[in-house]
Amino acid sequence: MRRFGRAFCLMILLGVSLVFAPHSDESAKKTSADVPVPASPVGNSGDAEVPHYKYETKGRRDPFRTLDVTNTIQAAAAPVVRPPGLKGQLVSEMKLVGIVKSKGNLMAIAEGYRNKTFFVREKADLYDGKVLEIKNEGVVFSQTLTDSHGKKITQQVIKKLYPTRGEGTNAR
């Protein structure tokens, strides 16, 4: 029985080696002129060149740029080292706490970055904006933003003293 197993294994091994072995007759007949040369991926000066593709916007937006401009702007607008006082505060970080009437003038009390409290007057400058108007019910800010293309955008932001549900901060 062992002889039969050995002979069977040798026959299978011989058959596999014949299948995968190159035939010497066919390889001797072929010369180097008969073998086709594969095309190289790098183009030669004599080959026809593929035209270079250039994306033309034609008024369309870049599909690989983010649509969420606000987060991109806010991240870029926040300075690493802020100027002291009200000039170092962002409009988006200001929270209106109260409004005070003194000698006929309105003044707002606002909480800024790191819960610092400021008395805000009309025409006061902030890091990314300016106070346009103070009313009994809120403050109107002018916020200047820079989008990802470097274009300056100015918008009015109204911070209300008592915002209604879902209102928070309105931008016009």
C-alpha positions in Angstrom: 0.0 0.0 0.0 2.9 2.3 0.7 4.4 1.7 -2.7 1.1 2.6 -4.3 0.9 5.9 -2.3 4.5 6.9 -3.2 4.0 6.1 -6.9 0.8 8.1 -6.9 2.5 11.1 -5.3 5.4 10.9 -7.8 3.0 10.9 -10.8 1.1 13.9 -9.5 4.4 15.8 -8.9 5.6 14.9 -12.4 2.3 16.0 -13.9 2.4 19.4 -12.1 6.0 20.0 -13.1 5.2 19.3 -16.8 2.3 21.7 -16.8 4.3 24.6 -15.3 7.6 24.0 -17.0 8.2 26.2 -20.1 8.4 24.4 -23.4 11.9 24.7 -24.7 10.9 24.1 -28.4 8.6 27.2 -28.5 11.0 29.5 -26.6 13.9 28.5 -28.9 11.9 29.4 -32.0 11.0 33.0 -30.8 13.6 35.6 -31.3 13.8 39.0 -29.8 12.3 40.6 -32.9 9.1 38.5 -32.6 8.5 39.5 -28.9 6.3 42.6 -28.7 7.7 45.3 -26.4 5.2 46.7 -23.9 4.5 50.4 -24.0 6.3 52.3 -21.3 4.2 54.5 -19.0 6.5 57.5 -19.5 5.9 59.1 -22.8 8.8 59.5 -25.2 9.3 62.7 -27.3 8.2 60.8 -30.4 4.9 59.6 -28.8 1.7 61.5 -29.0 1.2 63.3 -25.7 -1.9 63.3 -23.6 -3.3 66.8 -23.3 -3.0 68.4 -19.8 -6.3 68.8 -18.1 -7.1 72.1 -16.4 -10.3 72.7 -14.4 -12.2 75.8 -15.4 -14.6 77.2 -12.9 -16.9 79.2 -15.2 -18.8 80.5 -12.2 -19.1 77.2 -10.5 -17.9 76.6 -7.0 -14.9 74.2 -6.2 -16.5 70.9 -5.2 -13.6 70.1 -2.9 -14.0 73.3 -0.7 -16.2 73.2 2.3 -19.6 74.7 2.2 -19.6 75.5 5.9 -17.9 78.9 5.6 -18.9 80.1 9.2 -16.8 77.4 10.9 -13.8 78.1 8.7 -14.1 81.8 9.2 -14.5 81.6 13.0 -11.5 79.3 13.4 -9.3 81.6 11.3 -10.7 84.8 13.0 -9.9 83.7 16.6 -6.5 85.2 17.4 -3.9 83.2 19.4 -3.0 86.3 21.5 -5.9 88.6 21.9 -5.6 92.4 22.4 -6.8 93.5 25.9 -10.3 94.7 26.6 -13.2 94.9 24.3 -11.0 95.1 21.2 -10.0 91.5 21.7 -13.6 90.1 21.7 -15.3 88.4 18.8 -18.9 89.3 18.0 -19.9 85.6 18.1 -18.6 85.3 21.7 -20.5 88.3 23.1 -23.5 87.5 25.2 -25.8 90.4 26.1 -26.5 90.5 29.9 -28.3 93.9 30.3 -28.9 97.3 29.0 -28.5 100.5 31.1 -29.8 104.0 30.4 -27.5 106.7 31.8 -28.0 110.4 31.0 -30.1 109.7 28.0 -27.5 107.3 26.5 -28.0 103.5 26.3 -25.1 101.3 27.3 -25.0 97.5 27.1 -23.5 95.1 29.6 -22.1 92.1 27.7 -20.2 89.0 28.7 -17.3 88.0 26.4 -14.5 85.5 26.1 -13.8 83.7 29.4 -16.8 85.3 31.0 -15.3 88.8 31.2 -17.9 91.5 31.6 -17.8 94.7 29.5 -19.7 98.0 29.3 -20.4 98.4 25.6 -21.2 101.8 24.0 -22.3 102.7 20.5 -19.5 102.8 17.9 -17.2 100.6 20.1 -14.7 98.5 18.2 -14.4 94.7 18.6 -11.9 92.3 17.1 -14.1 91.4 14.1 -16.7 94.1 14.2 -18.2 97.2 15.6 -21.3 98.2 17.7 -23.7 100.0 15.4 -26.7 100.7 17.6 -27.9 99.9 21.1 -31.7 99.6 21.6 -33.9 98.8 24.6 -34.3 95.2 23.4 -30.9 94.4 22.0 -27.6 95.5 20.3 -26.9 95.6 16.6 -23.3 94.6 15.6 -21.6 94.9 12.3 -19.4 91.8 11.9 -16.6 91.7 9.2 -15.6 88.1 8.2 -13.1 86.8 5.7 -14.2 83.6 3.8 -11.9 80.9 2.6 -11.3 82.7 -0.7 -10.0 85.9 1.2 -13.2 87.9 0.4 -14.4 90.3 3.1 -18.0 89.8 4.1 -19.9 92.3 6.3 -23.1 91.3 8.1 -25.3 92.7 10.8 -25.8 90.6 13.9 -28.5 91.4 16.4 -28.0 90.2 20.0 -31.3 90.4 21.9 -31.5 90.8 25.6 -34.4 88.3 25.8 -34.3 86.1 22.7 -37.4 84.1 21.9 -37.1 80.4 21.6 -34.8 79.3 18.8 -33.8 82.9 18.0 -30.5 83.3 19.8 -28.4 85.4 17.4 -29.9 86.8 14.2 -27.8 87.7 11.2 -29.2 89.9 8.5 
